[in-house]
Amino acid sequence: MRHEPSAIENEFWQQVRDRKLGGFKFKRQVLIGPYIADFVCVEKKVAVELDGPLHDAAYDERRDAYMRAQGYEILRFKNEDAGWDFASVLVTVREALRAPSPNPLPHMCGGEG
């Protein structure tokens, strides 16, 4: 995708760039450890993967397990699925972004206890 993104990847990027999806910032091609995620909302730790026809399921499982261990939620959509449409994908992504963070930061008190 880095050099020649697919039409679906281009379209998804147009829908989420510049905080267009609920005000959340997305980045493309984000390095998470040794892996690269297609699209990531770092603030909410949501990674969106748009899979083309050449995907290795075993590799994807290892990659997803690593990213989940880092606290990321992985949303995976297959490009070739019949009936794949941006409206339903964007609804799914928006719902994940609006969900409470799974690991909230601890409450910090001012002063000494």
N, C-alpha and C positions, 0 to 999 in steps of 0.2 A: 504494500500500500504506500510505502514511503515515496516511491518514484512515480507510480501510476495507480492512483486510487480508482476503484471501480465506480461506476455510475451511482450505485447504491451508497457507497461510502461518501461520495461527493454530496449526494442529496442529504444524507444524515447530517453531515457537517454543516450544510447550509441551514438546517433546522435547529441546530444546537449552538452554533457559534455566537459569539457576542452576547451571551447570556439570554438567548432567545427562548430557552426552555425553562420557564419558571424562575428566571433570574439566576440560574446556576451556571457557573463557569465550567466549560469543558476544554480539555486539551486533546490534541491528536498525538498518537504515537508516543505514549508515555512509558518510560522505562520503570519497571517495578522489579527490583532485583535483577535477575538475568533475563527477564522476559519483557516484551513490548506489548502493551495493551493498545487496542485500536483507538478507543476514546475513553477518557477518564474525567470524572468530576472528583477532583482531589478532596474538596471540602467535605463531601458526603461519602467518599471512598466507594464510588460506584464505577465499575468498568463495564463498557459496552463493547461487545465483540460482534462484528458482522462477518460471518464465515462464508467464504467462497467455496467452490467445489473441491479445492485441494487442501483439505485439512486432515491432519493425523490425529485421530481420536485419543490415542494414548498420550501423545504430546500435550494435547489440550487438557487432558485430565491432570497431568503433572503440573502444568502451568496454572490451571485454575486452583489446584490445591495449594500451590505456593502463594498465589495472590490472596486466597481466602485466609491463609495463615497470617498474612500481613494486614488483615482486617478489611479486605475489599469484598464487596458483593459483585458477582459476575453476572451480567445479563448477556446471554448469547442468542443471536438470531442468525439463521441460515439464509444466505442470499437467494438460494435456489428454491426455497419453499414456495409452493404454489399459493397464491393469494397473499403473499407477503406485502403488507402495506405500511406506509409510514405512520398513518394515524394510530393504528393499534400498537406499533412499536413505541411511538412517542408517549402514548398513554402509560404503557408499562414502565418506561424509563422515568416518567414524571412521578408515578406512584412510588417507585423506589427512592427517588430523591426526596420525596415528602415524608417518607417513613422516618421515625426517630432513629438516630444513630445507634447502632448496636452496642457501642462502647463509649458511653458519655464520659466526659472528663470529670475527674473528682472535684467536688466542691472545695474551693480554697477559702479559708477564713483569714481575715486580716487580723493582725495582732497576735499576741501570745495566748495560749490556752491555759 
